[in-house]
């Protein structure tokens, strides 16, 4: 909401596109922002407003488009007083391109758009208005937002305070909430259901319905010849992450599967915001992208709670522990950490593994001209063999191990509790 307020007050604002996977709250955010900041809301959903899907077929005359919006919504469209919202903008051919003409010919109109499958628009040879729009990425709630959403503002503020001695006194409570977050995740409806009902079975029903909606999108929006491969790739992610070596293996989909057979399917999932593709780098140089190995990557989904639902993880197993749950717990913890890192703006995330050894660093992040290795531990295991190998080889200024253990700062490594991983860039800057 603060980012949207900054956008509104900027005299040089451009049309804004909010990106994010389906059901992360884009529509709610746009409508709530409009209700708080504008006298009128002209809301168009191109998925349900079929008559307006051809609005941009004839030309991109802004005044004609504004007249149509006024007729469809029944509200006055006044510069500075009305927020125009184009929801599911990818459903109307030419709607994305029209944003260019709003910027060039009518910048006084305030316009925000969103689309759950907006990334696919670029695959349909749509003329994208590069440099003519601004973007805002929306993700599921991170752990701090999860605490606030459930009314635990004081705990969230405590983490932000970095008063580690005081935080230590509440570690058991924080870890309990963290385990709940692993199961519930950050999808707004799942968090809302958890807060209202405190019934994990109902939370799982919400998650399953979200997963069904995603799979329906595969059939509805993807090319028919690609949809089965999207589904196969998507459903393989829990098993791929459960492996000790989490590098994505195409041959695990089916014998003989090759990367070129699944390129479009993978691109579809990435562009729709349903998966995060974390690439390996050959060395921790600046910029990390220059050392990216496009043939080696790990795949994570958008939300830890949805990963639990895909794997049918029982809440008792997660909350109370189970000896046979070890490997998947590691996968779930990596999913959680990646999910938190993704909510930190402008933070490139990769991983590193040695060419001919078992040493692997779960994540490398690039921040303020430095590359920081991050090793993830599911419990209180303080062994950091791979991190030590990496540090001896590359001598990083700072190394991070994140685990259930308390905060401690050593000579060459910081142990950052998992529940405080959102503070990672502050630790690096200290």
N, C-alpha and C positions, 0 to 999 in steps of 0.2 A: 504494500500500500504506500509506503514511503517513496519507493521508486516511481510509482505512478504519480504521486503528488509532485515529485521533482520534474517529471515529464510534463505535467500540465503547466507548471510555472516557467518552463523554459520557452522564451520567445522564439527560439529557433527549432522548436519541436518538429518532428516528422511523424507521419502516420506510424503507429506502434503495432507490432505483431507480438502477441504472447504465444510462446511455444511451450509445449509440454504434452505428455501422453494423456490419453483419455482419462477423465475422472480424477485429475489432480486438482480441480477447482478453478479452472480458467474462467468459466462462465460466471460462477459466483463472484470471483474477484472483480471482473469487469462491471457487473451490475452493482455490486456494493460500492465500488469506487464512484460510479456514476451517481448513485443515490446520495453519497456523502458530499460530492464536489460540484455537481451540476444541477441546474433547475429542471432539465429535461433529459430523458434517455431515449434515443432512437435505436431500438434493438432489432436487428435482423438476424435470424438464424437460417442460413441458406440450405440447411439439411431439411428443415420443415417448411420453409417458405418457397415452395416450388415455383410459383409465378415469377419470382424475382431471379431465378437461376439464369435466365437469359438477359438479365438487365444490361450486361456489358457486351453482348454480342454485336450490337449495332455500332457503337462507338464509345469513347470514354469522356463524353461531355459531362463535366462535373455537375452543371446546373440541372441537366436532365436526370442524372442519378439522384441528386438531392431531392428533386420533385417526386421521384418514385419512392424514395425513402419516407418522405413526408406523408404521402398518400397511404403507404403500407402500414406505417406505425401510428398515424393519427396524431403525431406530436409536432410542434414547431421545431424546425432545425435552424437554430440561431448560433452564429459563431461565438464561442466562449461560454455560451449558456447551455448548449446541447452537446452531449457526448454521443457520437455515432458509433455503434458497435456492430461489426460484421463478424458473426460467429460462424464456425465451420466454413470459413471463407473458401476453402479448397473445393467446396461443392458447386460453386458458381464459376463457370469458365470465364476468365478475364477479370475476376474480382481482385485477385492479387495484383495484376498488372495495373488496375485502376488506381492503386495507391500512389503510383508514380505521378499521375495527373492531379490527384489531390494535393500532393506536395508541390508540384510545379505551378499549378493554376489556381489552387484554392487553399493555401496553407493556413488560412484563418479558421478553417473547420477542424474540430478536434475529433480524431477518428482512431479507434482501437479495433484490432481484429485478432482472431484466434482460430486455430484449427488443430484438432487432434492429429490429423494425418497430413499436415501441411507439407512435410518433407516430401511426400509423394508428388506434390504439384510440380516439383522441379524435374521429376522423372517423366512427366507428360509433356515435355517441351514447352512449359509455361515460361513466358517472358517475365523473369523475376526482377523487381525494381531495385537492383543493387545500388546502394548509396542513397536511396530515396526513402528508406524506412528505418526505424529503430526496432530492436528486439529486446524482449524480456523473457528469460527462461523461468518456468515454474516447475518445481519438483514436488514430490511428496514431502510431508513434514519431516524435518530432521529431528533429532532426539530432543534438542532444546525446545523446539516448537511443540513437540509431542507432550512434554512436561507442562508447558503453558496451557495447551489445549485441554489438559485434564485438571487444570486448576492448581498445579504445583509450581506457581511462579517463584516462590522462595527458593526452591531447589534449583530451578533454572538460573536464577540470579546468583545463587551460591557458586555454581560452576563458572559463571562469567567473572566472578570476583577473584578467582585464582587464589583464594585463601586456603591453601592446601591442607594446613593443619586442621582447620574447621571442616573442610570437605571430608577429611578422613573420618570424622565422627559420624558422618551420614553415608558412608560408603555402602553399607548393607542395603539401605533404602534405595540408593541410586542404582545399585546393581539389580535389585528386584524390579525397578521400573525399566531398566535396560532390557532385561529378559522379557518383560511384557512387550516392549517395543519390538524386539525380534519377532514376536508372534503377531502382534497387531499391525506393525509397520506404520507408514505415514500417509496412507491414502485417507483423505479427509473423512469419507463416510465410515471407514473402518474405525478411525479414532473416535468419531462422534458416537458410534454404536457402543464402543468400549466404555466411553465416558458415561453414557446414559444408562446402559443395561448391565455393564460389568459381567457380561456373559460371553465367554470366548467362543461358544458354539455359534452365537449370532454373528460375531465378528467373522468367523470362518465362512458363514453363509454369504456375507457381504463380499468377502474376497473371492469366493467361487463365482459369484455373479459378475464381478469385474473381469475375471479370467474368461468367462463365457462371452462377455461383450468383446473382449480382445479377439477371441477366436472367430466370432461372427464378423469382425472387421476383416480378418484374413480372407474370408469367403466373399464378402461384399465388395471390398475395394481393391484387392490384389488381382492381378491377371490370373485367370483360371488355371493356367499351366504352372504358375508359381506358387499358388496358395498351398498345395500339399507340402512343398518344400519349406515354406515359411512355418507351417505347423510342426513339421518334423524337427526343424532347427530349434524352434521355440521350446518344444517339449523336452528337448535333450539337455537344456541348460542345467537343471538340478543335478543330473548325473555327471555332466561335464565338470561342474564345480566341486562335486564330491570326490573327484580323483585327487590323489596326492599331487600330481602335476596338473595344474588347472588350465594349462594351455588347451585351447579348443582344438579338438581332433575331428576332422570331417569323417574319417573312417569309422568313428564311433556312431555316426548316424546310421550307416549301413555299409557293409563291405564294398570297397571299391569307390566309395563316394569321393568326389574331387571338389576342390575349392571352386573351380569355374562353374560347376553345376549349381552352386548355392550362392553365387555372388549377388544375384538380384534379390534372393530371399533374405540374405543378411542385410543388404542395403535397405530393404523395405522395413525390417525391424529397427534398424538404427535410426532411419529417417522418421519413423513414427514415434520415436522416443521411448520405445518399449525395452530396448537393451542399451547398455553402455559397453562399448568395445574398447578395451584397454590394451594397447599395443606394447610389445616388448621393445626395449632399446638395447642396442649393442654395447653402448657405453654411456656413462652419465655426463654427457657434454651439454653445453649451452649452445643453441636451444635443444631441448630433448627431441623435438620433432625431427631434427636433422639426422638423428641416429635411430629413427623408428624402423623396426623390422615389420613390414606389412604382412609377412607370411606367418607371424606368430602373435597371437593375441588371446586374451581371456574375455569371456562374455559374462556380464552380469545383467540382471533385469532391473527394472526401475525401482523396485521396492522389496525390502526384506520380508514383510508380511506376506506378499504375494508369492515369494519364493517358498516360504513355509507351506502356503496353501497348495502350491504346485507339487510339493513333496509330501503332502498329507502328514506333516509333522504334528504329532499329538501335543497339546499344551503341557501335559504332565511330563512328557519326555524333555521338553525344553525348559520348563520352570523348575523341575526337580532333579534333572540330570539322569543320564542313562549311559552305561558303559559302552553300548554299541552305537551311541549317537556321536562318537568322537569325530570322525572324518567330516560328517555333514555339519557339525558344529563349527569346525574350522571354516568351511565354505560359507556358512551363514554369517560368521563374524567378518570375513572379508567382504561379503556383500554389504553388511552394515557400514563398514568403514568407507568403502567406495561411495556408498550412498551419501554419507556425510560430507566427504570431500567434494562431491559434485555440487553441493549447495554453496560452496565457497566460490564467489565469482572470480573468473580469470585464473583458475588454478589448473594447469595442465597435469594430467595424471597418466603415468605409464608404469611398467614393471621392468625388472632387470633379471636376467639369468645368465650364468656363465655358459660359454659354448660347450665345454666338455666336463661339466661337473654338476653336482646336484644343488649347488648354491643358487638360491633365488631370493630376491627381495620382492615382497608382495606388491609394494607400490613405490614409485619415485614421483615426487612432486617438484615442480619448478616454481620458486618463489623469490622475488627480489634478487634475481641474478644468481641464485644458488640452487643446486639440486640436493634434495633431502630424501634419504632412504627411509622408508616406513615399513617396519616388520610388525605383523599382526599375530597376536597370540590370543586364543579363545579363552583361556583361563588365567591362572597366575604363574604359568610357566615362564621363568625368567631366563631360560637359555636363549641365546641369540647367536647361534653358530653362523648362520648365513650372513647376519648383519656384521659379525666380526670379520668374516672373510671379505665382505664388501669393503668394510672400513679400512682394513689393512691394504687392500688393493687400490682404493681410490681416495682415501684420507678425506672424507667429507667434513666440513666444519661442524655439522650437527647431524646426529642420527636419532631417529625416533623409534622406540618400541612401544606399541600400545597393547595393553593387556588389562586384566581385572585387578592388577596390583596397584598400589598407591603411587602417587606422583613421586618421582625422585629424579634429581639431576646429577649425573655423573660426569666424569672427565670428558667422555666422548659420546655419551648417549643420554637421552632423556626418556624415562618411562612415563608415558602419558596414559592415564586411565582411559579405557574405552569410552566411558560415559562423557569424557571431556575431549574427545578427538576433534570436535568442532573448534577447539582453541589452538589447533596445531600451528597456524600461521603466527599467532601471538607468541607461542613458545619459540619459534624460529627467530622472531624479531627481538626477543628479550636479550 
